[in-house]
């Protein structure tokens, strides 16, 4: 019984980590989209595009 509990805990931990990672990545992508959207049509937009393309 103790082994099953440990395996279940590990599975729950992995799922929780995946959810946290997905949420963080979603947060990051929303933040970068707003930054580009605000700068659209300006010289800043061109600088941001060059910065992202160079990575």
N, C-alpha and C positions, 0 to 999 in steps of 0.2 A: 504493500500500500504506500509505503514511503517513497519508493521509486516512481510510482505513478504520479504522486503529488509533485515531486520535483520536475518531472517531465512536463506536467501541466503548467507549472509555474514558469518554466522556460518558454513554453509556447506562448503564454500570455505576455511575458516580457518582450518577446520578439515582435508580437503583434502590436503592442503598445509603442515600441520603438519605431516601427514602420509608420504608425499613425502620426507620431510626433514629427518624424522626418518629412512625411508628406505635407503636414500642416506648415512646417517651416519653409519648405520649398515653395508652397503655394503663397505664403506671405512674401517671400523674396520676389517672386515673379510679379505679384501685384504691385509691389513697391517700385520695381524697375519700369513697369508699364506706365505708371503715373508720371514718373520722372520724364520719360520720353514724350508722353502726351503733352505735358506742360511746355516742353521746349520745342514742340513741332513748329516748323516754319521759321526757325531762327538759326543763327550761327551755332548756338548751343546744341541744337539737334544734330547738326553735321559733326560736331566734335564728339558727341555721345556715340553716334554711329561708327565713327572711325575708331573710337576706343573699344567698342564691342567687337568690331570686325578684326581688330588686331590681336585679340585674345585667342 
